Amino acid sequence: MKHTATLDTIIAESLERAIGYPEYRRVVHDLAEAGRTSGHEKTEEMANYTKLNDSRMKRWDKTLRLSEAQVVKIKSLNSSQIWLVIAESWCGDAAHVIPVLNKITEASEYIDLKLVFRDENEALMNQFLTNGAKSIAKLIMIDKDSGEVLHSFGPRPSSATKLVNNYKTKHGSITPEFKEELQLWYNKDKGQAVISDIIELLDL
């Protein structure tokens, strides 16, 4: 991505508002317990998604595992990076993707994981649109020393994106039924697609 003073400023301001993964989990959990949601759209539906996602993330935090080979590859990274993730508590993709990103960062002493909420960081989100849409979760990989944006990833792993795109081509739009199918796909995949995509991005 083009490295500009404007982007530098936007990222710096977003990082000032960013929180670590443990705090992000606490925020999502507290919102779920209170029957509330993050983001501008404060509906019962979004609050229900937040509660569901809190359970999903709790399960992934307990069950996700990296293989020995994956850990070895991740540990071979030798440049300091900040991984800035744009998310919201109601987002289903984020609930499946972010715990995997956390597991990856836990395996490396060189990666610092930070998170911000999309609707509170519109300028940042507008720099990392997906086909013109404010799709999340969106990971921005930043070189810690130079501030350069190295890569971006999201809102979902490439294999899940193919499923979504194929469904849209065939049916025109995403249905509630397909959303359930996508959740089942995430459950079956167990984070492996995200891990593979990230290792490939890092060229490890």
FENHUCOR-V5277 format. One record per residue. RES is the residue in one letter. SS is DSSP state (a for helix, b for strand, c for the rest). Layout:
res=(RES:RES)
ss=(SS:SS)
This chain:
res=(M:K:H:T:A:T:L:D:T:I:I:A:E:S:L:E:R:A:I:G:Y:P:E:Y:R:R:V:V:H:D:L:A:E:A:G:R:T:S:G:H:E:K:T:E:E:M:A:N:Y:T:K:L:N:D:S:R:M:K:R:W:D:K:T:L:R:L:S:E:A:Q:V:V:K:I:K:S:L:N:S:S:Q:I:W:L:V:I:A:E:S:W:C:G:D:A:A:H:V:I:P:V:L:N:K:I:T:E:A:S:E:Y:I:D:L:K:L:V:F:R:D:E:N:E:A:L:M:N:Q:F:L:T:N:G:A:K:S:I:A:K:L:I:M:I:D:K:D:S:G:E:V:L:H:S:F:G:P:R:P:S:S:A:T:K:L:V:N:N:Y:K:T:K:H:G:S:I:T:P:E:F:K:E:E:L:Q:L:W:Y:N:K:D:K:G:Q:A:V:I:S:D:I:I:E:L:L:D:L)
ss=(c:c:c:c:a:a:a:a:a:a:a:a:a:a:a:a:a:c:b:c:a:a:a:a:a:a:a:a:a:a:a:a:a:a:c:c:c:c:c:c:c:c:c:a:a:a:a:a:a:a:a:a:a:a:a:a:a:a:a:a:a:a:a:c:c:c:c:a:a:a:a:a:a:a:a:c:c:c:c:c:b:b:b:b:b:b:b:c:c:c:c:a:a:a:a:a:a:a:a:a:a:a:a:a:a:a:c:c:c:c:b:b:b:b:b:b:b:a:a:a:c:a:a:a:a:a:a:c:c:b:c:c:b:c:c:c:c:b:b:b:b:b:b:c:c:c:c:c:b:b:b:b:b:b:c:c:c:a:a:a:a:a:a:a:a:a:a:a:a:a:a:c:c:c:c:a:a:a:a:a:a:a:a:a:a:a:a:a:a:c:c:a:a:a:a:a:a:a:a:a:a:c:c:c)
